[in-house]
């Protein structure tokens, strides 16, 4: 097979209230709203489309690992530790529920944050080398 998957184009996130959640993502994370109805909202940010899909109560994109620890399914990247610290402070000012900046034993640092429905996300201080090269980021 000579063809291969090139990128993740869309991520689906369960939410209980499309209106409130889409406003939260736009106002707190700087997402761009491209479509919304009562069942879904399509947002553009972090170089992909994010679909907020109306779901039943107590649904999330989180999962539990083999040790019973609740995990995130998405890690966002920023360009360096200074950027990570700045966005962490910004999220606190915007009253986004965040965890502390962590050293997880690999390069860079991370922190987690949560949306209105408790979807847990990760932020990492290291940009992918391919992304840096493609967008000429130093």
Beta strands, then each sheet from edge to edge (+ up, - down):
strand 1: 10-15
strand 2: 32-36
strand 3: 40-45
strand 4: 48-54
strand 5: 63-64
strand 6: 70-71
strand 7: 75-77
strand 8: 110-114
strand 9: 120-124
sheet 1: 1+ 4+ 3- 2+
sheet 2: 5+ 6-
sheet 3: 7+ 9+ 8-
end
